[in-house]
Amino acid sequence: MSANIHDVAKLAGVSPRTVSNVVNDFVHVRPATREKVLRAIEELNYRPNISARRLRQGRTRIIGFAVPELSQPYFAELCELVEFVAQEHGYTVIATQTGGEKEAERKFLREFSSHIVDGLIFSPMGLQKPELYKTPPSVPTVLIGEQISSSKYTSIAIDNVRAAQDLTRHLIEQGNTRIATLGAYHTDLYRSSRLRLEGYRNALDEAGLIFDPELVLYTDQFSRTAGREGVTAALQQGIEFDSIVCFTDVLAFGALRALADAGKRVPTDVALAAIDDLQEAEFSVPSLTSIRPNKRRIAEQAVNSLLELIASNEQEPQNIEIDYSLV
């Protein structure tokens, strides 16, 4: 049987309260007494019940991190950074995925957050603003991504319109005029997709190029398979393009395969550019031109904003824009 606080107190010849003071590193303990307690703790191999103590204090020091898909490389990379930053503050991260489905997101907000975590970093996809208001999180919450624009919650994202506009402008400056875009959704479910399509159109207008709806390659999913199928279908339909703005790197990886299957060379025959700058993009053949969001800054801002909210429970909601670069 493992030792408890009373065993340590008996061996050290002090009260359980004194042992608790030493464990919690209270300053008002005599050095000699502290030394006796520490020796007893070591001898008995005593391990305090940290979880129980935190629950009594009303804190678990656990942060929830919920995104549509952890299998998406962007979210996986971001999760790793959030975990790293949280650990620097003495917090643990529990990551989960919702599938981007409305009911799963509701259930997560209703059940997962209750009594388990001190706060949430949440990327909603299925829930729109009115629905999120109807299912308010039970703990302090910070949103990542531009799926919801709200004055009620702090949200953190890059400027997706400007990023897509810069990316499209880059392809135009390379001499491309028949620029397709890959990753538009048929619905407004995924707000980032709509914003990136807006940025693409802005760049065309800026350059005096006519928007051609035929060059909008819809996918309704951000995946390699969707990218491959979208580009393959366009080629089979005889749609001509000299370049593609891909809304994510994973779509671009699928597009690369589709173009290779069709005997087209990148960038000689078709130029590609994307958004996310995943680690994989550096090693693909050819390497991708991509928008690099400052993912480290996103993680730091999300964790720091959440911890401030946890500490005070009174934070003025902000829409925080994170910088990016074209790589």
Order of alpha helices (4+ residues) and beta strands (2+ residues): alpha-alpha-alpha-alpha-beta-alpha-beta-alpha-beta-alpha-beta-beta-alpha-beta-alpha-beta-alpha-beta-alpha-beta-alpha-beta-alpha-beta-beta
